[in-house]
Amino acid sequence: MAQEHGQHPAIGTYVKVWGMLFVLAACSYAVAYFGVPGLLRWVLLVVLMLMQAGLIVALLMNLVWERLALVFAILLPPTLLVVLIAIGALDGLSTHLDRNAFFDAPVAPAAEHR
Amino acid sequence: MTQPAPTSAAPASPQSLRALLADISSDQRAFKNVPWNKVMMWVFLLGDVFVFGSFLVGYMNVRMSTQVAWPHTTEVFALTVAGKQIPLLLVAIMTFVLTSSCGTMSLAVGYGNQKDRRRTLMWLVITALLGASFVGMQAFEWTELIHERVRPWGNPMGAAQFGASFFMITGFHGTHVTIGVIFLTIVSIKVARGDLENMRPGFMTGRKGGYEIVEILSLYWHFVDLVWVFIFAVFYLW
């Protein structure tokens, strides 16, 4: 096995990323703690989540230092999940509309589902 | 493999498009010079992406379709400290611990690259301890919710699907953390015995490896944190 497969980052890089992850996680928590409402909550949570994910995958998992062929093999397949999310969302929405059309008003949560 | 001779004599950088084409069109083996066990770990993690992706999409689907209001996670997961309710406190601490363990894991990788056995071992052990404490807090959280009569088929706070989603998603994630702690322990013992310096077939397995196995283990560990980032955002904070 060849020794050198891409260069290794300095430990200082890891420590900086680590610090940024703490800040981003704290921001996510703050969004929930202060109860940011509506669309803004949505956007903030998704953006902060994707920023953390990007930092972890790119720098902590060393993907920016890997061969491009490996990077593509890893990052392309998960984009299919967008399709799965779209199917899940469409189906969830249509089930919800069907339930509203054909079921009675929601039963009180609690007691009977024990 | 013979490279399609570039006009300049310089070899193509592994991160260039030319190298990408050469890799995927090559005989026998793509991803030249990447340790094979690292590629296999990535393939495994790719499968895991779809496992957790399916869970989270399933959760989105049931949450969208239910007519009953979803329980307020900020209240369900609140802890009372000195008579004051702090929303999501335990989950915030768990996130803090897991993020910390990510940093300590990276330090272990960094010192492993320098073949510094003592420091690699120290950071691996700290990572394992942080991971174990995460699992401990999760066990506490499950106990609390079970006492509050949350069940996979219903709960007193709202939509019945809440329990199924919660136990399934956090259960699978917790299992991953537990397995990670076990592997951290195994690799720590290999490092402590000095197996990685001379590629000695080591503890628990006949496989031999150098310090790159610390980096491969870190891929798994960082993936577990990556999944937690998504669970934290879409399940707890949404």
HADDOCK unambig.tbl for C-alpha pairs under 7 A between the chains (distance, minus, plus):
assign (segid A and resid 1 and name CA) (segid B and resid 33 and name CA) 6.85 0.50 0.50
assign (segid A and resid 1 and name CA) (segid B and resid 35 and name CA) 6.46 0.50 0.50
assign (segid A and resid 2 and name CA) (segid B and resid 33 and name CA) 5.62 0.50 0.50
assign (segid A and resid 5 and name CA) (segid B and resid 33 and name CA) 5.66 0.50 0.50
assign (segid A and resid 5 and name CA) (segid B and resid 34 and name CA) 5.71 0.50 0.50
assign (segid A and resid 11 and name CA) (segid B and resid 107 and name CA) 6.51 0.50 0.50
assign (segid A and resid 11 and name CA) (segid B and resid 110 and name CA) 5.37 0.50 0.50
assign (segid A and resid 14 and name CA) (segid B and resid 106 and name CA) 6.20 0.50 0.50
assign (segid A and resid 15 and name CA) (segid B and resid 103 and name CA) 6.69 0.50 0.50
assign (segid A and resid 18 and name CA) (segid B and resid 103 and name CA) 5.37 0.50 0.50
assign (segid A and resid 22 and name CA) (segid B and resid 99 and name CA) 6.97 0.50 0.50
assign (segid A and resid 32 and name CA) (segid B and resid 237 and name CA) 5.61 0.50 0.50
assign (segid A and resid 33 and name CA) (segid B and resid 87 and name CA) 6.64 0.50 0.50
assign (segid A and resid 45 and name CA) (segid B and resid 233 and name CA) 6.25 0.50 0.50
assign (segid A and resid 49 and name CA) (segid B and resid 229 and name CA) 6.32 0.50 0.50
assign (segid A and resid 49 and name CA) (segid B and resid 230 and name CA) 6.49 0.50 0.50
assign (segid A and resid 49 and name CA) (segid B and resid 233 and name CA) 6.50 0.50 0.50
assign (segid A and resid 53 and name CA) (segid B and resid 226 and name CA) 5.89 0.50 0.50
assign (segid A and resid 56 and name CA) (segid B and resid 222 and name CA) 6.88 0.50 0.50
assign (segid A and resid 56 and name CA) (segid B and resid 226 and name CA) 6.76 0.50 0.50
assign (segid A and resid 60 and name CA) (segid B and resid 106 and name CA) 6.76 0.50 0.50
assign (segid A and resid 61 and name CA) (segid B and resid 219 and name CA) 5.58 0.50 0.50
assign (segid A and resid 61 and name CA) (segid B and resid 222 and name CA) 6.79 0.50 0.50
assign (segid A and resid 67 and name CA) (segid B and resid 14 and name CA) 4.86 0.50 0.50
assign (segid A and resid 67 and name CA) (segid B and resid 15 and name CA) 5.00 0.50 0.50
assign (segid A and resid 67 and name CA) (segid B and resid 31 and name CA) 6.86 0.50 0.50
assign (segid A and resid 68 and name CA) (segid B and resid 14 and name CA) 6.43 0.50 0.50
assign (segid A and resid 68 and name CA) (segid B and resid 15 and name CA) 4.64 0.50 0.50
assign (segid A and resid 68 and name CA) (segid B and resid 16 and name CA) 6.58 0.50 0.50
assign (segid A and resid 68 and name CA) (segid B and resid 20 and name CA) 5.53 0.50 0.50
assign (segid A and resid 69 and name CA) (segid B and resid 20 and name CA) 4.60 0.50 0.50
assign (segid A and resid 69 and name CA) (segid B and resid 23 and name CA) 6.35 0.50 0.50
assign (segid A and resid 69 and name CA) (segid B and resid 24 and name CA) 6.89 0.50 0.50
assign (segid A and resid 69 and name CA) (segid B and resid 31 and name CA) 6.31 0.50 0.50
assign (segid A and resid 70 and name CA) (segid B and resid 31 and name CA) 6.02 0.50 0.50
assign (segid A and resid 74 and name CA) (segid B and resid 46 and name CA) 6.83 0.50 0.50
assign (segid A and resid 81 and name CA) (segid B and resid 53 and name CA) 6.95 0.50 0.50
assign (segid A and resid 85 and name CA) (segid B and resid 57 and name CA) 5.84 0.50 0.50
assign (segid A and resid 88 and name CA) (segid B and resid 57 and name CA) 6.05 0.50 0.50
assign (segid A and resid 88 and name CA) (segid B and resid 58 and name CA) 6.99 0.50 0.50
assign (segid A and resid 88 and name CA) (segid B and resid 61 and name CA) 5.36 0.50 0.50
assign (segid A and resid 89 and name CA) (segid B and resid 61 and name CA) 5.99 0.50 0.50
assign (segid A and resid 92 and name CA) (segid B and resid 61 and name CA) 4.60 0.50 0.50
assign (segid A and resid 92 and name CA) (segid B and resid 62 and name CA) 6.53 0.50 0.50
assign (segid A and resid 92 and name CA) (segid B and resid 64 and name CA) 5.20 0.50 0.50
assign (segid A and resid 92 and name CA) (segid B and resid 65 and name CA) 4.66 0.50 0.50
assign (segid A and resid 93 and name CA) (segid B and resid 64 and name CA) 6.19 0.50 0.50
assign (segid A and resid 93 and name CA) (segid B and resid 65 and name CA) 5.96 0.50 0.50
assign (segid A and resid 95 and name CA) (segid B and resid 65 and name CA) 5.42 0.50 0.50
assign (segid A and resid 96 and name CA) (segid B and resid 64 and name CA) 6.79 0.50 0.50
assign (segid A and resid 96 and name CA) (segid B and resid 65 and name CA) 4.13 0.50 0.50
assign (segid A and resid 96 and name CA) (segid B and resid 66 and name CA) 6.25 0.50 0.50
assign (segid A and resid 96 and name CA) (segid B and resid 67 and name CA) 6.82 0.50 0.50
assign (segid A and resid 106 and name CA) (segid B and resid 67 and name CA) 5.77 0.50 0.50
assign (segid A and resid 106 and name CA) (segid B and resid 68 and name CA) 5.79 0.50 0.50
assign (segid A and resid 109 and name CA) (segid B and resid 156 and name CA) 6.19 0.50 0.50
assign (segid A and resid 109 and name CA) (segid B and resid 157 and name CA) 6.63 0.50 0.50
assign (segid A and resid 109 and name CA) (segid B and resid 158 and name CA) 5.05 0.50 0.50
assign (segid A and resid 109 and name CA) (segid B and resid 159 and name CA) 6.50 0.50 0.50
assign (segid A and resid 110 and name CA) (segid B and resid 155 and name CA) 6.02 0.50 0.50
assign (segid A and resid 110 and name CA) (segid B and resid 156 and name CA) 4.10 0.50 0.50
assign (segid A and resid 110 and name CA) (segid B and resid 157 and name CA) 6.68 0.50 0.50
assign (segid A and resid 110 and name CA) (segid B and resid 158 and name CA) 6.99 0.50 0.50
assign (segid A and resid 111 and name CA) (segid B and resid 156 and name CA) 6.80 0.50 0.50
assign (segid A and resid 113 and name CA) (segid B and resid 154 and name CA) 5.33 0.50 0.50
assign (segid A and resid 113 and name CA) (segid B and resid 155 and name CA) 6.98 0.50 0.50
assign (segid A and resid 114 and name CA) (segid B and resid 154 and name CA) 6.42 0.50 0.50
